């Protein structure tokens, strides 16, 4: 699983019971618990893990003349 930083233990630890979530802005994150103290850990994944947005071309490239 992913490695995150536990604020309570002040150390990097492996996230246990981690679930991948999608945030409101569309980016991926992992949410789980610290194996030592049980505090919730949250790690935002990089842009490479985020889904690529596709740009759709304008169906009518030439607007009508008036």
N, C-alpha and C positions, 0 to 999 in steps of 0.2 A: 504494500500500500504506500501511500505518500508520507513524506516526513514533514512535520510542521513544528512550530515553536509553541511551547506551553508557557503561558504568561505566569502561571502560578509556580511551576517548577523552575522557571527561567532556564530552560534547556530545550534543545531540539530533540524531538522524540517521534517515533513512528505513530501515526494516527490509527487508533483502533476503532472498529465499527464504523469506518468511513463510508459516507454516501456521497456520490457526485450529484451536485445540484446546479441549476442554472439560475443566475441572479437576474434581477430586473433588467439590467443592461445587456443581457444575452451572454455574458461571460460565464465560464464554468468555474466551479469551486468544489472543494471537498470539505465536508463537515463531519467531525467525529469526536472521539473522546481521548483524553490522555490516558495511557495505560497505567500510569502510576497513581495519579490523584483523581481522575475522573472528570476533570474540567473540560468544557467544550473547547475543541480546537477547530480553527477555520483556516483554510489555505486557498487563496485565489490562484487558479492555474494561469499559465501564460497565454499570450495571444494565439499561439499555435494550437492550443486546445480549444479555442473558441471557434464556433462554426463560421465559415467564410460567408460573407454577404455577397449576393450576386446583384449586379447592376443590370436592370432590364433596359434595353434600348427604347427610345421614344418611337412608338408605332407610327407616328405621323411626323417625320422630320421637317417637312415643309408646311408651316401653318398657312391656312387659307388667306389669300389677299382680299382686302376690302376695297 
